[in-house]
Amino acid sequence: MSKISILGCGWLGLPLGDELTKEGYAVNGSTTTSHKIKLIEQKGIKPYFIDLSPDFNGDPSFFSCETLIINIPPRNAEGDDAFHEKQLESVKQEVLSKRVSQVLFISSTAVYPNTNDVVDESDASEYSLSRGGVPLLKMEQLFKEDRHFQTTVLRFGGLYGPDRHPGRFLAGKTELQGATNPTNMIHLDDCIGIIKQILSRRVWNETFNACSPNKQTRQAFYSQAASEMGFEPPKFTNEPQGFKDVSSEKLISKLGFQFKH
């Protein structure tokens, strides 16, 4: 099996690295907090302390791998609207220096505007920003447009699972709009399953949406989730709210992936 480096061993990256080591991959994993080094090592992952402030600071051997998974949150620094872009440019230079063959870029469905309709991979807009104020489509293109390596972009919907139960998200809130809007969510199990399938089948130079097709309305989903945890369900009004219905048909068709959740 090939060597994989995971840039960002957080809520998704750490269990992903754990699964990949069990599959026989040699895995490097990065963190920005020194106290997580031991935890990463316990999972059979080779740990690296890497800082991107925004320039790369760390051991460049982290990038001595066939595949790099970029899984860092899109956040800009106060007073610097290009901070995240500078981080990724710094990463890209290391990718080119070490001649990494493939990049799996973890992105988000925040690339889509609220069209009040179904959106697919072609509907992304450069004007749609992440919660951190980052134009994610531009960040994707930093890697997709470079022909020195292959890149697949994976756009996840709302993440939930262990330590991120959706019952907490809106519990007890009132006067919420968009009761009948579709939920664009994905469970951690499915995130990991999709990534493993992309790696094992070597599906490169693609862009995929990844949201569960088993959708409920916002009101039904969050009310049920809150009740499961014994929290007060959120209360919705009849007021509409802009939405997007993110389609994962391309991923399901291309990979034959079956969602667990």
C-alpha positions as CSV (number, residue, x, y, z in Angstrom):
1,M,0.0,0.0,0.0
2,S,1.1,3.6,-0.7
3,K,2.0,6.3,1.9
4,I,-0.7,8.9,2.7
5,S,-0.3,12.1,4.5
6,I,-3.3,13.7,6.3
7,L,-2.9,17.5,6.8
8,G,-5.2,18.0,9.7
9,C,-5.8,15.2,12.2
10,G,-8.9,16.6,13.8
11,W,-12.5,15.3,14.1
12,L,-12.4,13.7,10.6
13,G,-8.6,13.3,10.0
14,L,-7.8,11.3,13.1
15,P,-10.4,8.5,12.7
16,L,-9.7,8.5,9.0
17,G,-6.0,7.9,9.6
18,D,-6.9,5.2,12.1
19,E,-9.0,3.5,9.5
20,L,-6.3,3.8,6.8
21,T,-3.6,2.3,8.9
22,K,-5.9,-0.7,9.5
23,E,-6.3,-1.0,5.8
24,G,-2.5,-1.3,5.5
25,Y,-1.5,2.2,4.4
26,A,1.5,4.0,5.9
27,V,0.0,7.2,7.2
28,N,1.6,10.5,8.2
29,G,-0.7,12.9,10.2
30,S,-0.3,16.5,11.2
31,T,-1.5,18.6,14.1
32,T,-1.1,22.2,15.2
33,T,-1.2,21.2,18.9
34,S,1.7,19.4,20.6
35,H,-0.5,17.5,23.1
36,K,-2.1,15.6,20.2
37,I,1.2,14.1,19.1
38,K,0.9,11.1,21.4
39,L,-2.8,10.5,20.5
40,I,-1.9,10.4,16.8
41,E,1.0,8.1,17.4
42,Q,-1.3,5.7,19.4
43,K,-3.4,5.2,16.3
44,G,-0.4,3.9,14.3
45,I,0.0,7.2,12.5
46,K,3.4,8.9,12.2
47,P,2.8,12.3,13.9
48,Y,4.1,15.7,12.7
49,F,3.7,19.1,14.3
50,I,3.0,21.5,11.5
51,D,2.2,25.2,11.7
52,L,0.8,27.3,8.8
53,S,0.9,30.9,9.9
54,P,0.5,31.2,7.0
55,D,3.8,29.9,5.8
56,F,4.7,26.2,6.2
57,N,6.7,25.6,9.4
58,G,7.6,22.0,10.1
59,D,9.3,18.8,8.9
60,P,9.0,18.7,5.1
61,S,9.3,14.9,5.2
62,F,5.6,15.0,6.0
63,F,5.1,15.5,2.3
64,S,7.1,12.5,1.3
65,C,4.0,10.6,0.3
66,E,2.1,9.5,-2.8
67,T,-1.2,11.1,-1.7
68,L,-1.8,14.2,0.4
69,I,-5.2,14.7,2.0
70,I,-5.8,18.4,2.7
71,N,-8.3,18.7,5.6
72,I,-7.7,22.0,7.3
73,P,-10.5,24.5,8.2
74,P,-11.0,27.4,5.9
75,R,-10.4,30.4,8.2
76,N,-8.9,33.8,7.5
77,A,-7.0,35.8,10.0
78,E,-8.2,39.1,11.3
79,G,-7.1,41.8,9.0
80,D,-5.9,39.3,6.3
81,D,-8.6,38.1,3.9
82,A,-6.0,36.1,2.0
83,F,-4.7,34.2,5.0
84,H,-6.1,30.8,4.1
85,E,-5.1,31.2,0.5
86,K,-1.5,31.9,1.6
87,Q,-1.6,28.7,3.8
88,L,-2.7,26.6,0.8
89,E,-0.1,28.3,-1.5
90,S,2.6,27.3,1.1
91,V,1.3,23.7,1.1
92,K,1.2,23.6,-2.6
93,Q,4.9,24.6,-2.8
94,E,5.7,21.6,-0.6
95,V,3.6,19.3,-2.7
96,L,5.5,20.4,-5.8
97,S,8.9,20.2,-4.0
98,K,8.2,16.6,-2.8
99,R,6.5,15.6,-6.1
100,V,3.4,14.4,-4.4
101,S,1.3,12.4,-7.0
102,Q,-2.2,13.0,-5.8
103,V,-4.1,15.5,-3.7
104,L,-7.5,14.9,-2.1
105,F,-8.9,18.3,-1.2
106,I,-11.6,18.3,1.4
107,S,-14.0,21.1,0.6
108,S,-17.5,22.0,1.5
109,T,-21.0,22.5,0.0
110,A,-20.5,26.2,1.0
111,V,-19.3,26.6,-2.6
112,Y,-23.0,26.7,-3.6
113,P,-25.3,29.7,-3.4
114,N,-28.8,29.3,-2.2
115,T,-30.7,28.7,-5.5
116,N,-33.9,27.3,-3.9
117,D,-33.3,24.3,-6.1
118,V,-31.1,21.2,-6.6
119,V,-27.4,22.0,-7.2
120,D,-24.7,19.7,-8.7
121,E,-21.0,20.0,-9.0
122,S,-21.2,22.5,-11.9
123,D,-23.2,25.1,-9.8
124,A,-20.4,26.2,-7.6
125,S,-19.8,30.0,-7.4
126,E,-16.6,31.9,-6.7
127,Y,-18.7,34.4,-4.7
128,S,-19.9,31.8,-2.2
129,L,-17.9,32.0,1.0
130,S,-17.3,29.5,3.8
131,R,-18.2,30.4,7.4
132,G,-14.6,31.7,7.7
133,G,-15.1,34.0,4.8
134,V,-13.0,32.0,2.4
135,P,-14.0,31.7,-1.3
136,L,-13.7,27.9,-1.4
137,L,-14.0,27.5,-5.1
138,K,-10.8,29.6,-5.6
139,M,-9.0,27.4,-3.0
140,E,-10.0,24.2,-4.9
141,Q,-8.8,25.6,-8.1
142,L,-5.3,26.3,-6.6
143,F,-4.8,22.5,-6.8
144,K,-7.2,21.4,-9.5
145,E,-5.6,23.7,-12.1
146,D,-2.0,22.5,-11.5
147,R,-1.1,19.6,-13.8
148,H,2.0,18.5,-11.9
149,F,-0.2,16.3,-9.7
150,Q,-3.8,14.9,-9.8
151,T,-6.5,16.4,-7.6
152,T,-9.9,15.2,-6.5
153,V,-12.1,17.6,-4.6
154,L,-14.7,16.3,-2.1
155,R,-17.4,18.7,-1.0
156,F,-18.9,17.6,2.2
157,G,-22.2,18.8,3.5
158,G,-22.9,19.3,7.2
159,L,-20.7,17.0,9.3
160,Y,-22.1,15.0,12.2
161,G,-21.3,11.9,14.2
162,P,-19.4,11.2,17.4
163,D,-18.8,14.3,19.5
164,R,-20.8,16.3,16.9
165,H,-24.4,15.2,17.5
166,P,-26.9,17.3,15.5
167,G,-29.3,17.3,18.4
168,R,-27.1,20.0,19.9
169,F,-27.1,22.2,16.8
170,L,-30.5,23.9,17.1
171,A,-31.9,22.6,20.4
172,G,-34.1,25.0,22.2
173,K,-33.9,27.7,19.5
174,T,-37.0,29.5,18.4
175,E,-38.3,31.6,15.5
176,L,-36.3,29.5,13.0
177,Q,-37.0,29.9,9.3
178,G,-36.8,27.3,6.5
179,A,-38.7,24.5,8.2
180,T,-39.3,22.6,5.0
181,N,-35.8,23.1,3.6
182,P,-33.8,19.9,2.8
183,T,-30.9,19.0,5.1
184,N,-27.5,18.5,3.4
185,M,-25.8,16.4,6.0
186,I,-23.2,13.6,6.1
187,H,-22.2,11.2,8.9
188,L,-18.5,10.6,9.8
189,D,-18.9,6.9,8.8
190,D,-19.8,7.9,5.3
191,C,-17.1,10.6,5.0
192,I,-14.5,7.9,5.8
193,G,-16.1,5.3,3.6
194,I,-16.1,7.7,0.6
195,I,-12.5,8.7,1.1
196,K,-11.4,5.0,1.4
197,Q,-13.2,4.2,-1.9
198,I,-11.6,7.1,-3.7
199,L,-8.2,6.0,-2.6
200,S,-8.6,2.3,-3.3
201,R,-10.1,2.9,-6.7
202,R,-7.7,5.7,-7.5
203,V,-10.4,8.1,-8.7
204,W,-8.5,11.3,-9.5
205,N,-9.2,14.5,-11.4
206,E,-12.8,14.6,-10.2
207,T,-15.1,16.8,-8.1
208,F,-17.8,15.2,-5.9
209,N,-20.6,16.4,-3.7
210,A,-21.0,14.2,-0.6
211,C,-24.3,14.6,1.2
212,S,-26.6,11.8,2.3
213,P,-29.5,11.3,-0.2
214,N,-31.6,10.2,2.7
215,K,-32.9,13.8,3.4
216,Q,-35.4,15.1,5.8
217,T,-36.8,18.6,6.2
218,R,-34.8,20.8,8.6
219,Q,-37.7,20.7,11.1
220,A,-38.0,16.9,11.1
221,F,-34.2,16.3,11.2
222,Y,-33.3,18.7,14.0
223,S,-36.4,18.0,16.1
224,Q,-35.8,14.2,16.0
225,A,-32.1,14.8,16.7
226,A,-32.8,17.0,19.7
227,S,-35.4,14.5,21.1
228,E,-32.9,11.7,20.9
229,M,-30.6,13.6,23.3
230,G,-33.5,14.7,25.6
231,F,-33.1,18.3,24.5
232,E,-35.9,20.7,23.8
233,P,-36.7,20.6,20.0
234,P,-36.2,23.7,18.0
235,K,-39.3,25.8,17.0
236,F,-39.8,26.9,13.4
237,T,-42.0,29.5,11.9
238,N,-43.7,29.4,8.5
239,E,-41.2,31.9,7.1
240,P,-39.2,30.6,4.1
241,Q,-35.4,30.8,4.0
242,G,-33.1,30.4,1.0
243,F,-31.7,26.9,0.5
244,K,-29.9,24.6,-1.8
245,D,-30.6,20.9,-2.3
246,V,-27.1,19.4,-2.8
247,S,-27.1,16.4,-5.1
248,S,-24.7,13.5,-4.6
249,E,-25.9,11.6,-7.7
250,K,-22.5,11.9,-9.4
251,L,-20.7,10.3,-6.5
252,I,-23.2,7.5,-6.1
253,S,-23.1,6.8,-9.9
254,K,-19.3,7.0,-10.3
255,L,-18.3,5.2,-7.1
256,G,-21.4,3.0,-6.6
257,F,-21.2,4.3,-3.0
258,Q,-24.0,3.3,-0.7
259,F,-24.6,5.7,2.2
260,K,-25.0,4.1,5.7
261,H,-26.9,7.2,7.1
